[in-house]
Amino acid sequence: MVDALRGGQAAVIETTLNAAATAAVYRHLWRALGAAWQEVGAGADERLVAHAFALPVVVVAAAAEAMELSGVLSDITRIVDLLQAHGALAGNRNFGLANVLAGADALGPGAMSRWLDWRRASDRRTILPDVRPSPIAIAAGQEGAHLRFLVGTALAAPRAVLLGERSPGAWGMPLAQDLSRQLAAEGAQLLALPRAPADPLDAVRQGRLAQREVALQLFASSAIRKLRADFGEPSAVISSHRTDAGGELRLSLSSPFGERDAEGFRCPLYPFDSLEDVLNTIVDLLRACRIRDIKSLAQVHPDRDPETGSTLLFRADAPGAADSASLH
């Protein structure tokens, strides 16, 4: 991994990760890549090096009409000052941020060699290379959770630990308010939810987990409230499905009193996921929402209904659901 990073062999790294036979092997390779990233950075002879980092930001947005937000921030200096004032990055004050919200393509394994090239050529500056904004497309009448990143670099000693926070500190709330203000657009309801800064590799993992968690919460609160208002207490069915992209868990909420009314959520599974952890996350949320009837189907099902061709979801009163495992 160290040799591949130093040689700029991003394709080799991605091929190795994609060849992992199991989620456990993938997580082991992911940790090895993270350790290699730290080793390559710490091996520099300079007293100061540029440490790359990113803050995942989940943007919850809704609008009556479809619109697009540019992802460009009007006052990045204010955000840097805010983070410095609250002691983010272990109190480091020598850092900079790009004035955009970037997409995941600016981070992750495929971008690591580019970040290393820039770090070697930084010459003790916190000016970032060209980081492109990732516009946020809001669908009409739909509340969505969009994942973006604040990307930055900090000058510090090669082995300095700047990214130890596991959750937002005192800066979390004021940063959320300022990002929401800078992204605001007429006709849009918007809330930015920043997470703790991490290195460019781990930020992608943390961001995807945060986006999935927020999206699941948005779906559950809306669907449960609607079904309770129309039919009373809903029942939940969790099923696993094989898709072209790999696999996912699906959550279906329905009531026997509403034969044509059901709500479904597609929960993506990432290569580093533990299936049991994702299942427990869904079940814990349903229990917190006071859903008592929760069933889990044991088999792995196809992506599409073979008869209709539509996305396959299961109602609680569907054939076979009665024989599933009940989760209490």
Secondary structure, DSSP 8 states (H G I E B T S, - for coil): -HHHHHTT-HHHHHHHHHT-SSHHHHHHHHHHHHHHHHHHHHT--SS-EEEEEEEEEEEEEEESS-EEE--B-S-HHHHHHHHHHTTTGGG---EEE-SB-B-GGGSSGGGHHHHHHHHHT-SS-----------EEE-BT--EEEEEEEEEEEEE-TT------SS--TTHHHHHHHHHHHH--TTEEEEEEE---B-HHHHHHHHHHHHHHHHHHHHHHHHHHHHHHHHSS-EEEEEEEEETTEEEEEEEEE-TT-TT-EEEEEEE--TT--HHHHHHHHHHHHHHTT---EEEEEEEE-SB-TTT-SB----TTSTTGGGSEE--
